[in-house]
Each structure stands twice: as structure tokens, then as C-alpha cells.
Amino acid sequence: MRLIREFEETVQRLFARGEIHGTTHLYSGQEAIATAVGSLIGPADRVAATYRGHGHALGVGVDPQGLMDEMLGRATGVCGGRAGSMNVVDLSRGLIGSFGIIGASMSAAVGAALSLRSTGGVAVAYFGDGATNHGYFHECMNFAAVLGLPVVFVCENNLYGEFTPWEEVTAGDIADRPRAMGIDTRQVDGMDVFAVRAVTADAFERARGGHGPVFIEARTYRFVGHSRNDPGAYRKPGELDRWRARDPLLVAATALRERAAVEAAAIAQIDAAVAERMEQITRSALAAPFPSPAVAVSEFAP
């Protein structure tokens, strides 16, 4: 979680300096979800991420150096500098794509699940609350339920579909929709990495056991705007402060001290080590070469 946070804050600084082009959608505040789910991903599993996918990629073990190089469009990036922020793929880690189209991750994961039925593998689809009002959501869940596919749908409900509060555009409870299709549905505190991991472990066991798809709604919050130039002025007064009090890094640190007797000094040492690592990664990424226009994009394709 600390790595994801440091990575995203570094991306924000580099973007402000003009080093990263295009757009970025940061994962700050949602780290517990990708960390918990990613810790359970095995070699036979596949993951489809969203355009807010840096955390998803790091969660499944994508090399942070290669990912930062990719953010900066360098030839040493995980996709040869051709994917940028929103389209990262790393098949060696089971990451079949990061999708800029809202809800497309569900389609990709369901498709992957068709080939995983006899392997014991599970496909994971990350998506936000805004995607639950799109056709992908209903069609993919229906298809997965009818065929009993090994898919775990992870809805990261950060309370906003871009700039719009989810309750203003979403009728009823999101979790009632998969339940109506007979899909096993769970709701969990998305700011607690241990709670998310426990729920996800059970979901994976069910999906691997041939019992069909599982839907997880993780209630979370992004600490930054929707994208690079969103100041988040639409937030309710005091809302951000209330959620920052439940920062997943603080929640995890408290749990580690209380449940596992991990000393504060040990946690601080981890934080310092990650910060130093990110400084080294950033220096290396800035010094890396840009891809040659003569090299075909297809040479980097999976």
C-alpha cells in the first residue's frame, strides 16, 4: 500500500512538471483493495484493470520501475513506452489490460474466464460505481451467472462517478443488482486491507471451486480528483477530512500494531525504504531512453 501511495504521489509531481503527458487517474485512497486482491492472485489467474490502474498493476506485482518508465513514455517501460497511464498490460503478471472504456474490464475478465473454467484460475474485473449503470455491467454479470464462470467482480465504490455522487444517478443498492441474478454478493470496508483480503479469499475459493461468479462491493474513497485537473470542488464540506481519518495506510498500521504487535518504528522503516526506492526509480526513469519511432508498436504487443 505504501508503494502504491508513493508511486501515485510521484506520478502527480512528475505530471505537474510536464514529464508525464496525456492524462492520469490516481489510486490514492483506494490502496487497500488492490493490495488485498493482488496478494491472492496466482499464476493461473487473470486481472482486468480500469484506467485508474496503477494500483491494480502494482498489486499483482508489475515491476514499479517498468511501470514508472511506462508513465514517462520510455522504451524500458512495461509496454515499451507506448501504453501510457491508462492502457498498461503485463501478461507475465496476469494483467490482461487496463481499460479506458468504463466497464470494459468486466467484458475482458468474463472473456478470460471462459478459458479458465478447467484450469482452476479466476478472472478479476475491477470497476467503479459509475460502471454499474452501463450495459457492460448487466450483460457481463448475466453471462457469467448463466455459464457459472469463475469471475470475481470487484466494484470499487469510491462514491463518485467522475464528478457525480453515485447516489444521485444510481437507483437502489448496487449490491442488489448481482443478487437479483443469483450471484453471491459481498460488501466490505474498502479502507481495511485485512477485511478486503478475508472477503476476497472466500470469493476466490468459491469461484475456483466451480460455484460461479462472486460480486464484491468495496466501499472506498479517492483522496484526489477524478483526473489530472480536477480539484474535487464538488465534494461535500468536511467529507475528504472524514475519509482521510480512515486512510487505509493508517488503518493498516493501527491493525499491525494492535493485532500483530508490530512496532511503530518498523512501520516507519518500511515507509522510509519505499520512499527511497521511489526516488531511485524516478531517477532511473527520467534517464531512460525514449522508444525509437522506427520500432513498430506490434513488437511490444503481447
GITAHU-V241698 format. One record per pair of residues at least 4 apart in sequence whose C-alpha atoms are under 7 Angstrom apart, sorted by sequence separation. I is the first residue (numbers start at 1). J is the second residue. D is the distance in whole Angstrom. If there is no record, write none. Layout:
# GITAHU-V241698
I;J;D  I;J;D
This chain:
# GITAHU-V241698
1;5;6  2;6;6  3;7;6  4;8;6  5;9;6  6;10;6  7;11;6  8;12;6  9;13;6  10;14;6  11;15;6  12;16;6  13;17;6  14;18;6  15;19;6  27;31;7  31;35;6  32;36;6  33;37;6  34;38;6  35;39;6  37;41;7  41;45;6  49;53;6  53;57;6  54;58;6  55;59;6  56;60;7  57;61;7  58;62;5  63;67;6  64;68;6  65;69;6  66;70;6  67;71;6  68;72;6  69;73;6  70;74;6  73;77;7  76;80;6  77;81;5  79;83;6  83;87;5  84;88;7  90;94;7  91;95;5  104;108;6  105;109;6  106;110;6  107;111;6  108;112;6  109;113;6  110;114;7  112;116;7  113;117;6  116;120;7  127;131;6  135;139;6  136;140;6  137;141;6  138;142;6  139;143;6  140;144;6  141;145;6  142;146;6  143;147;6  144;148;6  145;149;7  160;164;5  161;165;6  166;170;6  175;179;7  176;180;6  177;181;7  178;182;7  179;183;5  192;196;6  193;197;6  194;198;6  195;199;6  196;200;6  197;201;6  198;202;6  199;203;6  200;204;6  201;205;6  202;206;6  203;207;6  204;208;6  205;209;6  206;210;7  207;211;5  226;230;6  235;239;7  238;242;6  239;243;6  240;244;6  241;245;6  243;247;7  246;250;7  247;251;6  248;252;6  249;253;6  250;254;6  251;255;6  252;256;6  253;257;6  254;258;6  255;259;5  256;260;5  257;261;5  262;266;7  263;267;7  264;268;6  265;269;6  266;270;6  267;271;6  268;272;6  269;273;6  270;274;6  271;275;6  272;276;6  273;277;6  274;278;6  275;279;6  276;280;6  277;281;6  278;282;6  279;283;6  280;284;6  281;285;6  282;286;6  283;287;6  284;288;6  297;301;7  14;19;5  15;20;5  57;62;5  69;74;5  75;80;4  76;81;7  83;88;6  90;95;5  91;96;6  99;104;6  116;121;5  132;137;5  144;149;5  160;165;5  161;166;6  178;183;5  179;184;7  206;211;6  207;212;5  225;230;5  246;251;6  256;261;6  257;262;5  14;20;6  15;21;7  58;64;7  74;80;6  75;81;5  89;95;6  90;96;7  99;105;6  116;122;7  131;137;7  159;165;6  160;166;5  179;185;6  189;195;7  190;196;6  207;213;6  225;231;6  256;262;5  257;263;6  49;56;6  69;76;6  70;77;4  74;81;5  89;96;6  159;166;5  178;185;7  188;195;7  189;196;7  207;214;7  225;232;5  257;264;7  69;77;4  70;78;6  73;81;4  89;97;5  188;196;6  70;79;7  73;82;6  79;88;7  88;97;6  89;98;7  113;122;7  66;76;6  67;77;6  70;80;7  79;89;7  87;97;6  88;98;5  113;123;5  175;185;7  66;77;5  67;78;6  70;81;5  73;84;6  87;98;5  112;123;6  203;214;6  66;78;5  78;90;7  86;98;6  87;99;6  70;83;7  71;84;5  86;99;7  70;84;6  71;85;6  86;100;6  109;123;5  109;124;6  109;125;5  223;240;7  8;26;6  8;27;7  41;60;7  106;125;5  8;28;7  39;59;7  105;125;6  34;55;6  38;59;5  39;60;7  105;126;6  34;56;5  38;60;5  105;127;7  221;243;7  5;28;6  31;55;7  35;59;5  103;127;6  27;52;6  34;59;5  25;51;7  26;52;6  129;155;6  4;31;7  25;52;5  27;54;7  123;150;6  124;151;6  125;152;6  126;153;6  127;154;6  128;155;5  129;156;6  27;55;6  103;131;5  122;150;5  123;151;5  124;152;5  125;153;5  126;154;5  127;155;5  128;156;5  129;157;5  190;218;4  102;131;6  107;136;7  122;151;6  123;152;6  124;153;6  125;154;6  126;155;6  127;156;6  128;157;6  129;158;7  184;213;7  185;214;6  186;215;6  187;216;6  188;217;6  189;218;6  190;219;5  191;220;6  1;31;5  106;136;7  110;140;7  129;159;7  183;213;6  184;214;5  185;215;5  186;216;5  187;217;5  188;218;5  189;219;5  190;220;5  1;32;6  62;93;6  103;134;7  106;137;7  130;161;4  183;214;6  184;215;6  185;216;6  186;217;6  187;218;6  188;219;6  61;93;6  104;136;7  117;149;7  129;161;6  183;215;7  53;86;7  60;93;6  103;136;6  107;140;6  117;150;7  1;35;6  103;137;6  106;140;6  110;144;7  51;86;5  114;149;7  113;149;6  130;166;7  145;181;7  113;150;6  129;166;7  178;215;7  113;151;6  145;183;6  142;181;7  110;151;6  109;151;7  175;217;7  53;98;6  47;94;6  48;95;6  51;98;6  46;94;5  47;95;5  48;96;6  49;97;6  50;98;5  51;99;5  45;94;6  46;95;6  47;96;6  48;97;5  49;98;4  50;99;5  51;100;5  46;96;7  48;98;6  49;99;6  50;100;6  4;55;6  20;71;6  43;94;7  152;203;7  20;72;5  19;72;7  4;58;7  50;105;6  191;246;7  49;105;6  151;207;7  191;247;7  192;248;6  48;105;5  150;207;5  191;248;5  150;208;6  192;251;6  193;252;7  48;108;6  150;210;7  157;217;7  192;252;7  24;85;6  48;109;6  152;213;6  153;214;6  154;215;6  155;216;6  156;217;6  157;218;6  158;219;6  47;109;7  150;212;5  151;213;5  152;214;5  153;215;5  154;216;5  155;217;5  156;218;5  157;219;5  158;220;5  159;221;7  148;211;7  149;212;5  150;213;5  151;214;6  152;215;6  153;216;6  154;217;6  155;218;6  156;219;6  157;220;6  158;221;4  163;226;7  148;212;4  149;213;6  156;220;7  158;222;6  162;226;5  148;213;6  145;212;6  145;213;6  144;213;6  163;234;7  45;121;5  46;122;6  47;123;6  48;124;6  49;125;6  50;126;6  44;121;5  45;122;5  46;123;5  47;124;5  48;125;5  49;126;5  50;127;6  45;123;6  46;124;6  47;125;6  48;126;6  122;207;7  122;208;6  121;208;6  120;208;5  33;190;6  36;193;6  32;190;6  32;191;6  32;192;6  33;193;6  36;196;6  37;197;6  30;191;7  32;193;4  36;197;5  40;201;7  33;196;6  37;200;6  30;220;6  30;221;6  29;221;6  30;222;6  29;222;5  28;222;6  29;223;5  27;222;7  28;223;6  28;224;7  25;226;6  26;227;7  25;227;5  24;227;6  25;228;7  23;227;7  24;228;6  23;228;6  81;291;7  80;291;7  76;288;7  74;288;6  75;289;6  74;289;6  75;290;5  32;248;6  65;281;5  69;285;5  74;290;4  75;291;4  31;248;7  68;285;6  73;290;6  74;291;6  29;247;6  29;248;7  80;300;6  79;300;6  1;249;7  2;271;7  6;275;7  3;274;6  7;278;7  2;274;7  6;278;7
